[in-house]
Each structure stands twice: as structure tokens, then as C-alpha cells.
Amino acid sequence: MINKLQAAKNASYKLALLSSDTKNQVLRDCAKFITENSDEIIAANKLDMEAGRSKNMSEGLLDRLLLTDERIKGIAASLEELALLSDPIGEISSMIKRPNGLMIGRKRVPIGVIGVIYEARPNVTADSFGICFKSGNAVVLRGGSDAINSCKAIVKTIKQALAENGIDENAVTYIEDEGHDGIKELITANDYVDLVIPRGGAGLIEFVVKNATVPAIHTGTGNCHVYVDEYANLQMAVKIIVNAKTTRLGVCNACESLVVHKAVLDKFAPLIYKALSEHGVEIRADEEAEKYCEGFVPAAEEDWGKEYLDRIISLKSVDSIEEAVLHINKYNTGHSETIITDNIQHAEYFTSVIDAACVYVNASTRFTDGGEFGLGAEIGISTQKIHARGPMGLKELTCEKYIILGDGQIRE
């Protein structure tokens, strides 16, 4: 692996010099080749899907793994959109002149080599390459074994686009080493890798946080809450919850937990039970909520902090917005939380004190996405607070370098 990482490091120096026009042409060619080779990519994906079903992979994880013609078109469209975005590299954020005549400026530059570790998400392969390449970084990809055939097929088309434009193919490197040993080698390769980003379940993220010596930005799991306030429009609440929970079960911005004010519980409980039951969703509720709907299943303590990625959701009843906030901040993962309310003071309180990367008022958590936020493709959704928080777009994969211009000054 070290030889591959050294090659990626060498490639990163060349990428830092590429013009925006060259990078954009490579991205457009990637989109073209991915579209032209969609049959080959889907055939590879079928092998992964068959293996996943044989392992009894959950419905949510199979959905993450699946590639269709429409999803491949979406991957290509994301690369095309990236080509249209402004290139952050070379931006001068400030320039000052000191009394001694020195000109001191700050210039935006690539981070260098970025390692992305992910699981059964083949689309992450193209997204990660695209956003790293546009921001001038080399990328080392370590996809999960469940998606290995799909990922390799996509990387093949990316290398085709790089070759077409005379770019070092080590701008993208795919690591096939399975197991934690391969991951550990990548996340401790400080001489070659500048940043690692794990995208996956709690187990993967915990392993990286515990073992990485390379700086890491972890994209945490998504135990996302919807709080139905005492001043909520209940019909709106039902509509938002159904969208947040059922449109994609296996994504990190799906709603996994409901918190409901007791003042509306009697009316809301039967409404949400009917709506979610139509989508086959089981509601695990506390004792107070169970009084208002016989179809609820008793919740256990472990349900409050669980990311199900399945047709299950928890429901906790509370006496006040303050209690709701305490509950959410105790059990959330710092991802996305929303309040349904017509009370502006409650909305302001919620957005001020909820500890999460994205806090919504009267909208679905499913909007937490680089594309939906106007960032183009994202490399992940950071749930930490240092360097980047929330969807990470192009600028989050850069840093600033001081450039100092003089005409012979020496320090006295």
C-alpha cells in the first residue's frame, strides 16, 4: 500500500498546478465515460447486490448499494454540476501591507492527499473523486468489500477520463485491502496522507477515531429527530415525517426518532400511526404515547439513540420544548434535527440550543445534502465542529496558506 500512497502524494503536487479549465474537462469526461459504460457498471453492481442478498443485508443497506440507470445518470449529473462550480483554489481571502512594506496574503490551496473510507455506497466513489479533484486533491478510496465490484468499475471509468486528458492516474487510488488492517495502514500513513474521512456506520467511525494518527473528519451516523411542538401544524408534521423517514431508509439524513409534546399527543398519535403504517414503519413509543395508540410497540432505552436504517422509528413524549431539547441533545449524533412549530420563539430557541450541524424549522431532515444546499456534490456530512461542520463541499477540502511578498526586508 505504501507505494500506492507515495504515488498519490506525488500526483497531488501536480494536481495543485492544474487550471480550472483542465479540471472541469476531466470532470465532464468522467461523466461521459460513466454514462457510456453504465451497462458495465450495472453488471458489476449486480454481483455486489447478489452477494449482499446472500448475506441477508438489510433493505436499507441494499438500497444504498443499488445502482440503476437513473442513479448512474445522477452520478454523472453531479460531476457535470461540479464542473460548473467556481474553483476555490487560488482565491486570495485577504491581503495587508505591513509598516515595513511586507505584503501578507492568504491564499486558498488544496489539502493534498485525502483518504476516503466508506462502506456499501458505490456512488461515493465518483462523488469523492469529483470533489477532491476539483479542489486540487489526490484521493485514496477504500470502499467496503460489499461494493467492491461496483467501485472498481467506476474507478476504471475515472482513470479513463484522466488518461484522456494526460493527467496522472494516481490522482485516484483504490485500495482493495479488506479488514481493519488495511484501514489502519491508511489512517496511520502520516507521511503520505493529509486527511482521512470515514463515511459509514458507527463501528467504522469509532475505529478511525480511535486509531487514526492522520487528521480525520468523521461524518457521523444520523440519529435525526423531528420534534412536534405544542404549536405544530399536525398535518404538516405528518407530511414532513413521512418524507424524512420513508423516502430513503438507508441514508444518514433520514429521521429515526420522533419527539412529541404531550399537549398534541392525543391528536397526533393516531395520525402518525396511520401515515407511517401505510409505509410499513413500526413505531416504538414510550408509555405515555402508548395510551393514545394501540398499534405502538413499547420502546426500550436503547431505542432513543439508535440509527435503525430500517422501517422502525422511535417516539418520545415530552412536557416542554426544554425537555425535548435535553432529550435530543442527549441522544442525537450531531447531524440534523428539525422542529415543527408555528411559534417563532420556540423556533428561535430550538435553533439556538440544539447541538447539531443542521437545524431545521418546518422542513424535512432529508435536505441535508451538498446538492440540496447548493454546494454541488459533497464528500460527506461532518458532525464535528473543527475545520468543517455539515455538508462538506469544495471549500471544506481546502486550507489557506500565507503568501508573504517582500523586497529585501529582514527582521530587526
Secondary structure as GFF3:
##gff-version 3
##sequence-region A 1 412
A	DSSP	alpha_helix	2	15	.	.	.	ID=ss1
A	DSSP	alpha_helix	20	36	.	.	.	ID=ss2
A	DSSP	alpha_helix	38	54	.	.	.	ID=ss3
A	DSSP	alpha_helix	59	65	.	.	.	ID=ss4
A	DSSP	alpha_helix	69	84	.	.	.	ID=ss5
A	DSSP	beta_strand	92	97	.	.	.	ID=ss6
A	DSSP	beta_strand	103	110	.	.	.	ID=ss7
A	DSSP	beta_strand	113	118	.	.	.	ID=ss8
A	DSSP	alpha_helix	123	134	.	.	.	ID=ss9
A	DSSP	beta_strand	138	142	.	.	.	ID=ss10
A	DSSP	three_ten_helix	145	147	.	.	.	ID=ss11
A	DSSP	alpha_helix	148	164	.	.	.	ID=ss12
A	DSSP	three_ten_helix	169	171	.	.	.	ID=ss13
A	DSSP	beta_strand	172	174	.	.	.	ID=ss14
A	DSSP	alpha_helix	179	187	.	.	.	ID=ss15
A	DSSP	beta_strand	195	199	.	.	.	ID=ss16
A	DSSP	alpha_helix	202	211	.	.	.	ID=ss17
A	DSSP	beta_strand	224	228	.	.	.	ID=ss18
A	DSSP	alpha_helix	234	246	.	.	.	ID=ss19
A	DSSP	beta_strand	255	261	.	.	.	ID=ss20
A	DSSP	three_ten_helix	262	264	.	.	.	ID=ss21
A	DSSP	alpha_helix	265	277	.	.	.	ID=ss22
A	DSSP	beta_strand	282	285	.	.	.	ID=ss23
A	DSSP	alpha_helix	287	290	.	.	.	ID=ss24
A	DSSP	beta_strand	297	298	.	.	.	ID=ss25
A	DSSP	three_ten_helix	301	305	.	.	.	ID=ss26
A	DSSP	beta_strand	312	318	.	.	.	ID=ss27
A	DSSP	alpha_helix	321	331	.	.	.	ID=ss28
A	DSSP	beta_strand	336	340	.	.	.	ID=ss29
A	DSSP	alpha_helix	344	353	.	.	.	ID=ss30
A	DSSP	beta_strand	358	361	.	.	.	ID=ss31
A	DSSP	three_ten_helix	365	367	.	.	.	ID=ss32
A	DSSP	beta_strand	381	382	.	.	.	ID=ss33
A	DSSP	beta_strand	390	391	.	.	.	ID=ss34
A	DSSP	three_ten_helix	395	397	.	.	.	ID=ss35
A	DSSP	beta_strand	398	405	.	.	.	ID=ss36
###
